[in-house]
Amino acid sequence: MIISSLTMMAIFTPGAVVGTMMEASKMGVTMCIEFIGIYAVWMGIMQVMDDCKLSHKLSKILSKPVQYIFGKTDAETEKNICLNIASNIIGIGSAATPYGIKAMQGLDKGDKRATRAMIMLVVINSTGIQLLPTTVIGMRAMAGSVSPSCILWPTVVSTFIPTILGVLLVATIYRRRKNG
C-alpha cells in the first residue's frame, strides 16, 4: 500500500511527495508525544495498583472466571492474566502487553505447542473487549472531536461480541479435540 501510494503520488503530484512524507512523520511524532501522557498516567495507576496490592485483590475477585476460562494456574500467572484483561478493558492495550507476556510465560508448559490457555489468552487479547476505550477517546480529543466519548456503546458492543464468540470457539474446538 505504501509503495503504491508513493508511486501514484509521484506520478500525479511529484512535488508533494517529500512534503507529504515530512508532514506525516511530524504528525506521527506529535501523536507519540501526546500518547506518552496518556500511557504514563495509566501505567502509573497500574503500578500503584500493584504496589497497594489492589492487583492481588482484583485477582481474587476475578479468580473464579479466570480459572474457569484458563484452567488452574499459579497465583502470579493468574494475577498477570487479570491485570492484562483489566488493562484491555479500560482501553490501554499497551499497558496490558507486559502483563500478557508475563502471563504467557506462566502458562507455558515448556512444550513446543501452545496450550489451550495460551490460545485463549491470545484470543481474548486479539478481540480486546473494552468498556472504556481511553486511547481512542484520547485520540479523538486530540483531533478536536466535539464528542470524543460518543463511541463508548459502539465500542462495548463491537468488542464484547467477538470476545464471547472467540472464547466459545476455542472452548468448542478443544472440547471436540478432547472427545474425538
N, C-alpha and C positions, 0 to 999 in steps of 0.2 A: 504494500500500500504506500509506503514511504517513497519507494523508488518510482512507482507510477505517478504519485502526486508531484514529486520533484520533476519528473520528465514532462508532465503536462504543463506545469508551471514554467519550466524552461522553454517550452515550445510557444506558449501563448503570452506569457509576461516574463521574459528573461531578466528584465531589470529588477523584478521584485523578489527573486529567489533568495538572495543573500539578506535583504532587508527583512523578509518574512521569517527566515530562519533565525535571525538575530532577535526579532521581536518575540518569537515563540520561546526561545531559550530564556529571554528576560522574564517572560510570564511564568515559565516553569520554575525559575529560581525564586521569584517573588512568592509564588504559591507555596514552595517548600518552606520558605522562611515563615510565612503565615501559619503553616501547619505545625511548625515547631512549638508554637504557643499552645495550640490545642492538645497536641500529644504530650507536652510537658505537664500540663495540668492533669490529664487523665493518668499518665504514668505515675505522677506524684500521688494521686489518690489511691492508685493500686498499691503503691509502696507503703503508704500509710495504713491501708487495709491489712497488708501483710504484717507490718510492724505491730499493729494493735491486736493481732490475732483474729481480726474480723474475717480474714480469709479462711481461717480454721473453722469459725462458726458457720460461715457460708457453706463450707464443705460439708459440715454436719447436716445442715438443712437440706442440701441437695444430694446427700449420700445415697438415699434410697433410689431416687430416679437414676442417678449415675451408676449405681450398682446394677440396677435393672437393665440399663442400656448397654453398659460396658462390661458387666461381669465384675467379679471380685478383684479388686486391685489393692495395692498398699495405700496407706493414708496420704503419702506425699503425692503419688500419682493422681489419686482422687482429688486432692486439693488443686493440683495443676489443671486437671480437666475442668473442675468447677470454675476456676479463675479464667480459663480460656473461654469457656462458654459465656460467662458473665461479661467478659470484655467484648465479645462479639455482640451480645445482646444490647449493650449500650453503645454500640457503633464504633468501637475503637479497635478495629481489627489488627492494627499494628502493635497495639499493646498486648493483644491476645497471642501474637506469634511466639514470644519467648515461653509462655506457659504451655502452648501447644507443642513446642519442641520438647520441653521437659516431660510433658505428659506422654508424648510418643516414645521417648526414651524409656519411660517407666513401663509402658505397655509392651515394649519389645521383649520377646522371649528368647532372642538370640537365633531364631530361625532365619532362613533366607526369604521366607514368605511373610506377608503381612497377616496379622491376626485379625479376627473379626472385630475386636475392639479398636484396633488401629484403623481399619477401614471405616468403622462407624465414626471415629473422630474426624477423619478426612471428609466424610460426607457431611457431617454437622458443620464443620468449618467451611466447606465449599458452598453449602446452601446458605449459611450465615444468617440465621434468624436474628432480627434486630427489632427491639422495641423502641429504641431511641437512637436514630441514625445521626449521631453527633457530628461525624466527619462530613456527611453530605449537607447537613444543616449549616455547618461552618463554611463549607464551600459556597453554598447558596447565599449566605450572608455576605461573604467576601465579594461575591459577584454582584451585590446590590439588589438581591431579591426583595420584593415588597413583603412577602410572607415566606421566609425560609423554612418554617416548620410545617407548612401545609402538606408535606409529604409523609407525615407520621403514619396515618392509617394505610395509605397505599403501600408503604414500606413494610408495615407489620404483616399485612395480608400477603404481599408478594414474597416475603421471606419465610413466613410461617408454613405456608402450604408446601413449598419444595422441601423444607426441612422434615416435615412429617412424612411426606412421600418417600424421601431418601432413607429415613430411618426404617420405615416399613419395608422398603425394597431390600435393604441389606438384611434385615431380620428374615424376610421371606426366602431370600436366596440361601442364607446359611441354614435355615430350617430344612429346606429341600435337600441341600447337600448332606445334611446330617441324617435325614430319613431315607435318602435314596442313594 
